[in-house]
Amino acid sequence: MKQWNVNELEEFGRVQLSPSFFMRDFLFSEISQIQGIPNLPDHPELAIVAGKQLCEQILEPLQDAWGRLAIRSAYRSPAVNQYGNEHRLNCSRNEANYAAHIWDHRDAHGNLGATACIVVPAFIEYFEKTGDWTALAWWIHEHIPAYHEMCFFTKLAAFNIRWYEDQEAPKTIRSYAINPHTGDKKALVDRGRLNPFYVDKALSDFYADLSARSANSDLTDRTVSTCPPSAEAKAADTSNQSTSKESVALQAPVEAESESISPEAQLSDFASRHGLRTRPTGGARSNGLMLCKGTKTVFSLYFSGTDQPGFLEVSFNPKFWTNTQIETLKGCFAEAEAKTSHKWPRMGFKRSQLGAALSAIAQLKF
């Protein structure tokens, strides 16, 4: 067990895990306070790595959409967790909590992970009126693909949410609260398998009425502008600034800085930075790459997909993208008609705009 002094702990608490979160935010423990057991990691460097992923990939996107998050419980030292398990204080055994609440120990598969129990204050009123925790669960499932596991509780719709290093591991959503749609406590997703009740149903229907009650007025289909503002728009914004959260301005450059980098190299770099993998498009249109999350394609890019030379074509999997997001991208970058009809929405744009298009895609989705 690592021995800590005050100066070391102060520096550890100051570690910034993401723009909004610091390590100190995740160290409080009632067990630690009452029993005098230090809630500090044996391997702080591993706790930092796992905590950064949890914050950057899950908590920051959640907070951007829903407003301030409240951290109920997060990191547990092995000693704190063991005491909680032995005294029936709702802690699993240590081996089951490695790469979960115990951030600084890899699990039996060699993976890191990090869990936090959080409350979304903007969701409490909706939950208290409806009892429907599944609305938030499905919203996260559809909008925060980096989560590995969620478990909801009966009070305040608090829930554990977990980042896990193996992003292809099957997801789980379970709850101790009754599902008002089914009348039971069966998992919404059980190790990647969808609850039969939801098969052939549009999951977005189960959170469609959240928009009027959430921190942002239109969470189910957010309007996000990625187009660089015009001079007139900048002047208007200066003279009449709005604090509304209904529209979030995310700027991207109009042109990529260089055409010397191949589309394949740009896509490979994009995939590595956002936890995706690439594979060639198949069939007659094998002149492109698919970018995939697990086994699902997020979007595909074709290197000669339009009738105009020097243009590229991208197609979007509608299961990952809302119509508003796609239309926003089209409004910013589409300059050529797609070459072929396809069941997925498509757009064409200049090859020199690939960097800008990928930047806008990242801001909208990742």
Phi, psi and omega in degrees: 000132180291137176264127185252150166244173187297317181298318178297318181293321177300314180294321179296317180295335180279352181299124180271115182276334180195176182306327186254346191235141176240158183303325182300333180298341190248008188260350183291140178211128176298319179300314179300317182293314185283320186265353179071029178261120181301131178260068186228146187283152170286328184232079186301329181295325178287322177299322180293315180300311182293318180297322177300317181294317178301314184287313185290319187269337186237301188290319179297311177300322177297314182292325176302322184274322192249356185088188188306136174262148175252124180271118181271315182200145182213258183293139171230133172289157177304323182291318178295315181295320179298317177299316179298323178291315183292335182251019175055050180251039174063038174240129174290166177298158185303316183300326179283341182258358171298138183064021174229253176290334176267092189290332192263014175232130176289153180276186184296340179268002179084014183259148169274163176192168179206133179241142170228141171265122186230161171237138175258099184305325182293344181265347189299313183300315178300316181295319181293330179279326188249336187069012188261087175289340184293335179300313179290321180300314181289327177298314179296317180304322184272340187243342182237077188293347183282350181292150176252322185208144172228146174220120184264149181243171189278337184259127174063013185056031175297150181206148169279137173226138191233135165264142182222138187299321178279094185287350177266357177295141183297145184272158177221137170230116180227176185200151170268353179263151180289138174282115184293344180276332183245343181076014179224185181246023180293149182298143172290318175226128183240101181049048176091350182262124181288137174307130183306332180300329186265356178298135180068014174250150175281114184297330180297337178296335185276353173231016185297330184263016178285335192301324184283349187242359187262175180297323174259141190283350182213070184284329186288341181207062190298142176268112183235118181268124177251000180284138174299133184290145176287168178299321179296319181294321178297318180296318180295322180293323179294321183278339184214074183286142180244144176258013182294143176264007182290331181228129182246121182274118177239114187269145175222148179293147182290319182244148171291152185290339182202144174264003183286337178275128184293152175303323180299317181293320179296319180292320179297319178294317178300315181298316182294328181282341185239020174069029179251169172232155182249149169208152185295146171291145185258181176071205183295332181261065184265024183257046182196186180229143171260136175255122193239145171250106188067236179262359185258134176282128177274311173202161179236145177239128179251133188276349176215055191266359182237172179280353182254130179294149180082008179246152175245169179224139179235141175238143187247132174288114185296347177286341181255344190235140173273160178300322180297317179299316181294316180294326176299313179296318179298319181296331182273323193235339187294121178228002179214146177287146175298146187288322185231155175286151183201152181288341176266144176300140183226159172209155175248150178204165180297144177301324181294346180264006184301315180300318179293319180296317179295324177297317179293320177300317180297320182290327180282325191243328188244000000 
